[in-house]
Amino acid sequence: MSKKEKKAFQLVKGMKDILPEDQRYWEHVRRIGRELGSQYNYGRIDTPILEFTKLFDRSVGAYTDIVEKEMYSFRDRGDEDITLRPENTAGVARAYIEKGMVNLPQPVKLYYFGPFFRYDKPQSGRQRQFWQIGFEAIGSDAAVLDAQVINIGMKFFRRLGLAVVVQINSLGCVDCRPNYQEVLSDYLKGKKNQLCEDCKRRVTKNPLRAIDCKEEECQKLMADAPQQVDYLCEACRDHFIATLEYLDELEVVYNLNPKIVRGLDYYTRTAFEYTISDQESGRQSALGGGGRYDGLVEELGGRPTAAVGMAIGIERTIKELRAQDIKVPEKQEYDIFLAQLGKEARKKCLSLQDKLLEAEVNVAENFSRDGLKTQLELANKLNVKYTLILGQKEIVDGTILIRDMEGGIQEVVDFNKAIPEVKKRLKLRDGEGS
Ligand code: HAM
């Protein structure tokens, strides 16, 4: 075997392991998401990771970066064109239609947490598998829902301790957007030779996308481009104003930002992103985003159904928590350590551990180690309050030692009373602290 073949396996590019030491961040973020889901009455939905490729062509849009460049698509063994979901609004809308949720009281409110896949250029804050938590309210065009959905995201970040601002825009509807697209397209045509190659194509196919182009030259041109909000029809203008009024009522801090056009085609009216200024680059980074998608359910074969939603990137959120050194609850703490000396003691400790756990005592151990010194070192590292020590002598006497890790004092207690004795001491300790 050549040297190259022998090399240990590595992660696929753009993928990340979530290790035990990372889990407390994930659990914290998940817990706040779950809490908000239940407080605002959003039911949890889990849709499959695989969907038919057509679903994303029809929803996210054939001329978007996601569909053109970033999807993990393949033909399965049954000759079906399948894609690893790059986002979840399409999947949730598909489930809403397929499961007849139109017959439930509207709007139907759903939230999700799961992995998504985009063949993006891996860099800081950008992965090829990433996780989102998302909220979708399907079946109402009321502006109050736009504000509520935006506010849920704001609460999510506030509870985590992150100062996030909402960048908000209105993209109009099928009636007024074509008019704006034409005006924008005309503006861009006049500057075509100053545009990047991507934007040259976008001029006719998808001019809106040129607005948030990252190329410096294009950005300069966009500063003077006509803005969607000046071309909204009356209904869209009223809807936008109402949304902003509700946000004022909720004291949500927002910025009106004409550059928020989003990278997905299904949006109508409200479009927004949650941004924070990135500690490393100083640039604004989007931790999440969303908007209205009043045409999507119909586009996918359902009845005309208005909807609004948003999704938050978990890795980007956790990156911010870490960068700002924001404390998250520690992983489970242990109260006691169970140390054993010798084969017999190990046997007895194995079942004692079980009983302690059943009595809801958080107990740590390392049964694969023999020496008392090593085990006490580990107990110290875990910061336990007491260590139970069982050796040959204690077995003969039918006792066990309880060592107070603070003062090092050891007491002998009856082996059969070990659990109530430990619980009594832990209770006294807790009482002292409060
Ligand atoms: P999105 O803006 O494409 O929206 O993604 C939402 C968030 O997912 C982003 O703000 C970002 O935090 C995270 N994200 C996206 N791509 C990556 C990546 N390659 N690596 C790491 N994080 C990433 C949507 O997906 C819409 N479905 C949101 C929505 C829900 N609109 C209505 N309802």
Residues whose N, C-alpha, C, O or C-beta is under 5 A from the ligand:
A	BS01	HAM	E87 N88 T89 R118 D120 G125 R126 Q127 F130 Q132 G134 F135 A286 L287 G288 G289 G290 G291 G309 M310 A311 I312 G313 R316
